[in-house]
């Protein structure tokens, strides 16, 4: 079952990029370019409590910075920031609900990011 696709974000969420599918379970490959401080979102989907969203992402340069995480239905973000162009972290879903996976830049320059997002539920 397909879980989500990275889509053109809502007007308040920045600009668009190529579509990426995130599977309901297992690993999904990520290959995106984030322009400046823009955010890239997947479509909203339900995650049960105790689910885990694991990020293993790397930018082209160790000086690049970005963050990745989940946003709940109320707009509260839980995220982790990259270190030396690398991000390897798992976020545990504490409360069942509708969540959105996102990747966003944290600088004024474009950042090319590759890796994977894995959902365990």
C-alpha positions in Angstrom: 0.0 0.0 0.0 1.3 3.4 -0.9 1.4 5.8 2.0 2.1 9.3 0.8 3.6 11.3 -2.0 5.6 14.4 -1.6 3.4 17.0 -3.3 3.2 20.7 -4.0 2.8 22.0 -0.5 -0.1 24.1 0.7 0.3 27.8 0.0 1.6 28.4 3.6 4.2 25.7 3.3 6.6 26.8 0.6 7.1 25.7 -3.0 7.0 22.3 -4.8 9.4 19.6 -6.0 9.3 16.3 -7.8 6.8 13.8 -6.3 8.2 11.1 -4.0 6.2 8.2 -2.7 6.6 7.3 1.0 5.5 3.7 1.7 3.2 2.9 4.6 5.8 0.5 5.9 9.5 0.0 5.0 12.0 2.3 3.4 11.4 4.9 0.7 14.2 6.6 -1.3 14.5 10.4 -1.1 16.2 12.6 -3.7 15.2 16.2 -3.4 16.6 19.7 -3.7 15.4 22.2 -1.1 15.7 25.8 -2.1 16.7 28.1 0.8 14.4 27.8 3.8 11.6 26.2 1.8 9.8 23.1 3.2 8.9 19.9 1.3 5.9 18.0 2.5 4.2 14.7 2.0 0.5 14.3 2.0 -1.2 13.9 5.3 -1.6 10.3 6.6 -2.6 8.5 9.8 0.1 7.0 12.0 -0.8 4.9 15.0 0.9 5.5 18.4 4.2 3.7 18.8 5.0 4.1 15.1 8.5 5.2 14.2 9.7 7.4 11.4 13.4 6.9 10.7 15.4 9.4 8.6 18.8 8.6 7.1 19.6 11.7 4.9 22.7 13.3 3.6 23.4 16.5 1.7 26.0 16.8 -1.0 28.2 19.0 1.1 29.1 18.8 4.8 28.5 22.5 5.2 24.8 22.1 4.0 22.1 22.3 6.7 18.5 21.1 6.8 16.0 19.5 9.1 13.5 16.7 8.8 10.6 15.6 10.9 6.8 15.1 11.3 4.1 17.7 11.7 0.8 16.8 13.5 -2.6 17.9 12.4 -2.5 21.0 14.7 0.7 22.2 13.1 3.1 21.1 15.9 6.5 20.0 14.4 8.8 17.5 15.8 12.1 17.5 13.9 15.9 17.0 14.1 18.5 19.2 12.4 21.4 17.9 10.3 25.0 17.9 11.5 27.8 18.2 9.0 25.4 17.7 6.2 24.1 14.4 7.7 20.9 13.4 9.5 20.3 10.0 11.1 17.4 9.9 13.6 14.2 8.1 14.5 11.1 9.9 15.7 8.6 7.9 17.8 4.9 8.8 17.3 3.5 9.2 20.8 -0.1 9.8 19.9 -2.2 8.3 17.1 -3.2 10.8 14.5 -2.7 12.5 11.2 0.9 13.4 10.5 2.9 14.9 7.6 6.6 14.1 6.9 8.7 17.1 5.9 12.2 18.1 4.9 13.1 21.8 5.0 16.1 23.9 4.4 17.7 26.1 7.2 19.9 28.4 5.1 19.6 30.7 2.1 21.2 28.3 -0.3 19.8 25.3 -2.2 20.5 21.9 -0.6 20.4 18.6 -2.5 19.4 15.8 -0.1 19.4 12.0 -0.7 18.7 9.1 1.5 15.7 7.3 2.9 12.7 7.6 5.2 11.5 4.4 6.8 8.2 4.0 8.6 7.8 1.3 11.2 4.3 0.6 12.5 
